[in-house]
């Protein structure tokens, strides 16, 4: 029996370079890595650059000129550290209103034994149901196969059965969002090698292999958005974005304490906590007051006030995440485990609040160690960047050499398969 590999072999040779560009709402970062061993997915970081984000709001480009300058600065810093130049980057997608749906199809096998043709036909049957409605398909993956009465068959190729069924997950985004990302990247004299959903990229960096298989939800807490992705049997099932993040907590602190955004961010980072029980009521913090000077420039107040501002916003974020997860068509695959990552996840008490609202086991996800990664980047804030490098080494099988698949499909049958080939070309 021939087994279909979970991942295709990488087309990137040993010693080659790959780059990831994380375009976030609070920072833009670029990682450049050298391929040490494609077979073992071993990388060595040779360049890192990050810059305060400009021209980006809630994961979307709102000012191309400012975004271009910020991208240039981040990439230039990474190139100077690496001592080389790059021409293409893998780019994350954290906006564009991603939508997820599951599709199912069932067809009889031609000979009673599952062949490549049977698998392609049942996949095409399910894929033909995807109604993008003017949207672009970002990720497309078979969740599981069924063979007659046997459910959850991972690799049906070569197995005997009369009917083969498939459950297919599709994630779509606004095409204008991808075009704007591409335009900002191209104006920085770079080419987009591919787009990866932010929580999907983060998962590549923070999840253990068993978590991918057993079912897990990754929640990526960014500056202006919080996105999640549900995985089952190693495949992306569902994803969604909530337009709330760490910057909203900072803004709440600035408003509540009448201080500047810069000081609010500093206080949130140093003393912010969602756990009131850990905050001493007698402990005070000095708050610089907005617009005041002299002796009235600072005001001392209990640290517990800061906790009273941080926790409600965190609860609101996870309440929205919970509601989106429950409404997701693949919610049954989520399992009872959540991995929290992203820069805002480092806030004290975020894990406990998430466990309370999501009613699941929650752990904090840190990027897996990569050789050469600077110590300053060994934290959850760089999970997406690190994950995109791993995705570049092993992309989704269905997206690997997809143009060749389109050509093969069009040669197979002049009618239906030619239409499917055209559908793939237009959708991707």
ROTIVO-663069 format. One record per residue (C-alpha): residue in three letters; x, y, z. Coordinates in steps of 0.1 Angstrom, whole numbers, plus 5000, padded with zeros to 4 digits. Example, Ala and Ser with C-alpha at 12.3 -4.5 7.8 and 13.67 -1.06 7.14 Angstrom:
2
ala512349555078/ser513749895071/
//
This chain:
428
unk500050005000/unk501350344990/unk501050615017/unk500650975008/unk503251185027/unk501951445051/unk504251705036/unk505851725002/unk509651734999/unk510952085000/unk512152234967/unk514652454986/unk518252324985/unk520552305014/unk522352645019/unk519552835003/unk517853135020/unk514253195029/unk512653505045/unk509553575064/unk507853915068/unk505453965096/unk503354275089/unk501554345121/unk499654635135/unk502254725161/unk505454595146/unk506854475113/unk509554215115/unk511654025090/unk513553705096/unk516153555071/unk517153195076/unk519652965059/unk518552605051/unk520852375071/unk518952055063/unk515752055042/unk514951685052/unk515051755089/unk513652105086/unk516752255102/unk517252635099/unk519752885110/unk518753245115/unk521153485098/unk519153805098/unk516553985120/unk515054325116/unk511954475132/unk510454825131/unk507555005146/unk504554945123/unk503255225102/unk500355235078/unk498754915092/unk495554905112/unk493854585124/unk496154375102/unk495154575070/unk497154825050/unk495655175054/unk498655375041/unk500755215015/unk503555475016/unk504055445054/unk503755065053/unk506355055025/unk508855265045/unk508355045076/unk508854725055/unk512054865039/unk513554955073/unk512754605088/unk514054425057/unk517154645054/unk518054575091/unk517654195085/unk519754215053/unk522554405069/unk522754155097/unk522653865072/unk525154025049/unk523053955018/unk519954075000/unk516653894995/unk514153914967/unk511153734980/unk509453695013/unk506553485028/unk503953725042/unk501453675071/unk497753745068/unk496153885100/unk493354085084/unk491054055053/unk488153905072/unk489053535069/unk486153305067/unk486152925072/unk483752655060/unk483652275057/unk482552095026/unk481851725021/unk481651494991/unk481251114985/unk481950914953/unk482150544945/unk485650404939/unk486350294904/unk487849944911/unk486949894947/unk490450004957/unk491250364963/unk493450514936/unk495050854931/unk492250924906/unk489650844932/unk491151074957/unk491551354932/unk487951314920/unk486451324955/unk488551624964/unk487551804932/unk483851724940/unk484151884974/unk486252174961/unk483652254934/unk481252334962/unk483452614976/unk481652934968/unk484253204972/unk481853484961/unk484653704949/unk486953604977/unk490453444975/unk491053094988/unk494053115012/unk494052765026/unk492352445015/unk492952115033/unk491151775036/unk490251725073/unk489551355071/unk488451075047/unk485750815052/unk485850475035/unk482550305036/unk481750285073/unk485250355085/unk485550715096/unk488650925101/unk490850745076/unk494150935074/unk495650785042/unk492950585022/unk495250544991/unk495450174983/unk492750065007/unk489749864997/unk486250014998/unk483150094977/unk482650454986/unk485150724994/unk484151045013/unk486051355022/unk485551655045/unk487351965031/unk488152285050/unk488452615030/unk489652955044/unk488953255022/unk489953625026/unk489153945008/unk491253964976/unk491754334980/unk493554275013/unk496054044996/unk496454284968/unk497254574992/unk499754355011/unk501354254977/unk501554614966/unk503254734998/unk505754444996/unk506354504959/unk506954874964/unk509754774988/unk511354584958/unk510354244971/unk508153964958/unk505453774978/unk506553414978/unk503253314995/unk500653415021/unk500153235054/unk497353295079/unk498953435111/unk497653175136/unk498552895111/unk502053035109/unk502253065147/unk501052705151/unk503952585130/unk506352735155/unk504652665189/unk502752335186/unk504051985193/unk503351715168/unk500951535191/unk498951865195/unk498551895157/unk497251535156/unk494951525186/unk493151855180/unk494152195194/unk493252565190/unk495952825186/unk495153175197/unk497553445184/unk497153765204/unk498554055184/unk498654425188/unk495254505172/unk493854165164/unk493453825181/unk493153535157/unk492653165163/unk493052855142/unk491652505150/unk493752205139/unk492851835136/unk494951555123/unk497651805113/unk495252015091/unk493752355095/unk490052325101/unk488752675110/unk490153025116/unk488753365125/unk490053705135/unk488753925164/unk489554295159/unk490854335194/unk494354305208/unk497054425231/unk496954785218/unk493354815229/unk494454725265/unk497154995262/unk494555245251/unk492255155280/unk495155215304/unk495955555288/unk492355665290/unk491755525325/unk494855675340/unk494955995319/unk498555925307/unk500255905274/unk500055585252/unk503855535256/unk503655545294/unk500555325293/unk502355065273/unk505255075297/unk503055035327/unk501054755311/unk504254565303/unk505954615337/unk503054605361/unk499954505342/unk498154195355/unk494754045351/unk495053865385/unk493854095412/unk494853845439/unk498453885430/unk498354265433/unk499054425467/unk496554695474/unk499154885493/unk501554895464/unk501455215444/unk502755315410/unk503655665398/unk501555765367/unk502756045345/unk499756265338/unk498956375303/unk499756735297/unk500856815333/unk504156965343/unk506057035374/unk504956885408/unk501556785393/unk503256585365/unk502856255384/unk500156095405/unk500555795427/unk497755535427/unk497255175438/unk498554915414/unk495154735417/unk493555005396/unk495754895367/unk494554545371/unk490954665371/unk491554815337/unk493454525322/unk491154235331/unk487854355316/unk489454405282/unk491154065283/unk487753915292/unk486154085263/unk488753955239/unk488353595251/unk484553625251/unk484653715214/unk487153435207/unk484853185225/unk481753295206/unk483653275172/unk484952925181/unk481452795190/unk480052935157/unk482852775136/unk481752495114/unk484652285125/unk484252345163/unk483751975169/unk487451915160/unk488852175184/unk489551935213/unk490052055249/unk493452225245/unk494352585237/unk497852725230/unk498153095236/unk500853285218/unk501553635203/unk503053945220/unk499854025240/unk499753675255/unk502753755276/unk500653975298/unk500353835334/unk497153655339/unk496253615302/unk496453235305/unk494153215335/unk491553445319/unk491653245287/unk491152915306/unk488153065324/unk486353195293/unk487252925269/unk486752645294/unk489752455281/unk493252365291/unk495452655282/unk499252675279/unk501552955267/unk503252885234/unk506852985228/unk508552945194/unk510552625191/unk514352705193/unk515952795160/unk519752805157/unk521053165155/unk517853325168/unk518753645188/unk517753625224/unk515553935220/unk513453745195/unk513053425215/unk509553505227/unk505953465217/unk505953795198/unk508053635170/unk506053315168/unk504453405135/unk507753505119/unk509453185130/unk506452975119/unk506453125084/unk509953005079/unk508952655088/unk505952675065/unk508152785037/unk510152465041/unk507152245041/unk504052415025/unk500652255023/unk500651955000/unk497652084981/unk499352414974/unk502752254965/unk503452294927/unk499752374923/unk500252514888/unk501552174876/unk498452014892/unk496252254872/unk497952164840/unk497651794847/unk493951834855/unk493252024823/unk495051744802/unk493051464820/unk489651564807/unk488651844784/unk485351914800/unk484851904838/unk488451884848/unk489352184826/unk486752384844/unk488252264877/unk491652374865/unk490352714856/unk488552734890/unk491852664908/unk493752924887/unk491153194894/unk490753114931/unk494353104940/
//
